[in-house]
Amino acid sequence: MVQMSFGISHVLSQKLVPRADGHGRVVAMEVLRNVPAIGNQMRTGNWHQIYGAIETRSKDGMSTLEQSLISLYERGIITMEDAISHANDASIIDRLAPSFSE
């Protein structure tokens, strides 16, 4: 894990989500950037803290899949139903967008 914590620059995870207009798909992306806090969490085995760090470090260019899905929904690119069905954890969508409904 020590080598990985120093060797990784970024980790990207992508899902293709149907567009609300029915014309193809759009990418929803999770972005992890290896800033010192992330590297430290890897070295110390605190994997459970990494998601929270991604969630709160948008200024460092990071975002969770759920944040990306909500952004796509807010811009009218995808439906809420697709945001929920493509999320890793649908309860996070509810927490991030509690007032949204279709």
C-alpha positions in Angstrom: 0.0 0.0 0.0 2.9 2.4 0.6 4.1 2.1 -2.9 0.6 2.6 -4.3 0.0 5.7 -2.1 3.0 7.3 -3.7 2.6 5.9 -7.2 -1.0 6.8 -8.0 -1.8 10.2 -9.4 -5.5 10.0 -10.1 -8.1 7.3 -10.2 -11.1 7.7 -12.5 -14.3 5.7 -12.5 -16.9 6.2 -15.2 -20.5 5.1 -15.9 -22.4 5.8 -19.1 -25.9 7.0 -18.2 -28.8 7.5 -20.7 -29.5 11.1 -21.6 -32.9 12.4 -20.6 -33.5 13.5 -24.2 -33.1 9.9 -25.4 -30.1 10.7 -27.7 -27.3 8.5 -26.5 -25.5 8.5 -23.2 -23.4 10.8 -21.1 -20.5 10.0 -18.8 -20.8 10.3 -15.0 -17.4 10.2 -13.4 -15.8 9.7 -10.0 -12.4 11.4 -9.6 -9.9 10.7 -6.9 -6.7 12.8 -6.9 -3.8 11.6 -4.7 -3.4 14.6 -2.5 -1.4 14.1 0.8 -4.6 13.4 2.8 -5.6 10.6 0.5 -2.1 9.1 0.4 -2.0 9.1 4.2 -5.4 7.3 4.3 -4.1 4.7 1.9 -0.9 4.1 3.9 -2.7 3.9 7.2 -5.4 1.6 5.9 -8.2 4.1 6.5 -10.0 3.1 3.3 -13.4 4.0 4.8 -12.4 7.6 5.1 -11.5 8.0 1.4 -15.0 8.5 0.1 -15.6 11.3 2.6 -12.4 12.9 1.5 -13.4 12.8 -2.1 -16.8 14.2 -1.3 -15.4 17.2 0.5 -12.3 18.0 -1.7 -13.9 19.4 -4.8 -11.5 22.3 -4.7 -8.8 19.7 -5.4 -10.6 18.5 -8.5 -12.2 15.4 -6.9 -15.8 14.3 -7.0 -17.9 11.3 -6.2 -20.0 9.5 -8.7 -23.1 10.7 -6.8 -22.0 14.3 -7.0 -21.5 13.9 -10.8 -24.9 12.3 -11.2 -26.6 15.1 -9.2 -24.8 17.7 -11.4 -26.0 16.0 -14.6 -29.5 15.9 -13.2 -29.4 19.6 -12.1 -28.4 20.5 -15.7 -31.3 18.5 -17.1 -29.0 16.0 -18.9 -30.2 12.9 -17.0 -33.4 12.0 -15.1 -33.5 11.6 -11.3 -34.5 7.9 -11.9 -31.3 7.3 -13.9 -29.3 9.2 -11.2 -30.6 6.9 -8.6 -30.3 3.7 -10.6 -26.6 4.4 -11.6 -25.5 5.6 -8.1 -23.2 3.3 -6.1 -25.4 4.2 -3.1 -28.9 5.7 -3.8 -29.2 7.0 -0.3 -26.4 9.4 -1.0 -28.4 10.8 -3.9 -31.3 11.4 -1.5 -28.9 13.1 0.9 -27.3 15.3 -1.7 -30.6 16.2 -3.5 -33.4 15.8 -0.9 -35.7 18.4 -2.5 -35.5 16.9 -6.0 -38.3 14.8 -7.3 -39.8 14.0 -10.7 
